[in-house]
Amino acid sequence: MSSVPAGLGDRGRRLWEEILAPGSLTPSHLVLLEEACRAADRLEFLDSMVRQATSAVNPDFKIFHEISGVLAEARQQQGVLKALLATISKTSAASSQVKDDSAGGAGVSDLTARIAERRREAEG
C-alpha cells in the first residue's frame, strides 16, 4: 500500500485508506486519488467555514452574501471530487479487465462498491 501523502487532513487520509485498502492502483491513479483526497479536505474546510458563518441565527440575508463565494467554491470542489473519483473508478475498472487475475492483482473493478463494503464492515 502506498503511504498517505503529506499534508492530507483527516477526511483526505480516510479517503486514501478506504480506496487503497483492498488493492493497489496504477501510478496515474495514485495521482488522481491524491487530488481527490485534497479536494475532500478542501470540502471539509469549506464546510467548516459555512457552519461557522451560519451558526448564529441571523434574520437578515447579509450572511448569504458574505458566504456565497464559499458556497460556490464548495459546489465546484464537489464537482471536482466527483469527476476524479469517477475517473479513477472508470479507468481502474477498464485496466482491471486487462490484468491477469492469476498474477494476483484483480485491480479496482468497482470503487463505489468497495467503499460501501468497507463502510458496512466498519459499522457492523
N, C-alpha and C positions, 0 to 999 in steps of 0.2 A: 504494500500500500504506500502511495506517495505521502510524504509528510505534509501537514497542513501549511499552506503558505503563510509567511509572516504578515502580520498586520490585520488578519481577519478578526472580526468580532465574534461574539457567541453564536449569533444566527448563521454567519458565514461558515464558521467551523462545523456547526451541526449539519449544514447542508453538504459540506465537503465529505464529512464522515459518513453520512447516510448514503450518498451516491457511490462512494468508493468501497464501502464495506463489503458488499457481495462480490465484487470483481474489480477489474482494472480497466482503465481507459487508455486510449492512444495518447501520445504527447499533445496532439492538436486538441483532443477532447479535454485534456487537463487544463489547457489554456482557457478554453471556453468555460469550464467548470469554475476556474479561479475567478473569472469575470462575473459569472453568475453569483458566486459567493459574495463578491464585493457589492454587487447590486443588491443582494439580500441585506447586507449590512447597511447600505445607504437607505434602503426602505425602512429598516428598523430605526435609524437615526431620524429620518423624516417623520415617521410616525410619532416618535417621542416629541418632536417639535410641535406637531399638530395637537397632541394630547396636552402638552404644557400650555399652549396658547388657548385651548378651549376648556381648560379645567375649571376656570371661574365662569360662572353664569354671567353672560354679557347680553343684555336685552337688545343692544343695537347691533347693526351689521358691520360695524367697523372692523371687528375681529376677522371677518371673512376676507375683507380687502387685504388685511395685513398678512394672512396666511395663504392667499390664493396662489401665490408663486410656489409655495411649498407643496400645496396640493397638486399643482400642475406637474411639478418635478416628480412627485410620488407616482402619478399616473404614468409618466414617461419611464420611470425606473421599473414599474410593474410590467410594462410592455417589453422592456429590455430583458428582464429576468425571464419572462415567458418565452421570448424568442430564443434566448440562449439555451434554456432547458429543452425546448422543442428541438433545436438543432443537435444538441448532444444526444437526445433520445433517438432522433431520426437517423443520424449518421452512425451512431453506435449500433442500432438495430441492423442497418444495412451492412456494416462491416462484420457484425457477428454472423451473418449468413454466409460470409466467405470463409470465416475461421473454421478450422478443423476441430470439432469437439473432442476428438481423441487426443489432441495435443494438450488438453487440459484448460483451454481458455474458451469459455462459452460466450464471452463478450457481454455487452449490455443489450438485452433484447427489448426490455420494456421498462424504462426508467420510472415511469409513473407507478407501475405495479410494484416495483421493488421498494419504492419509498413508502407506499401504502402498506406493504407487508412488514417492513421494519417498524412502522408506527403501530401496527396491530400487535406485533411481538412485544414492543415496549409497554403497551397498555395492558396486555393480558398475561 
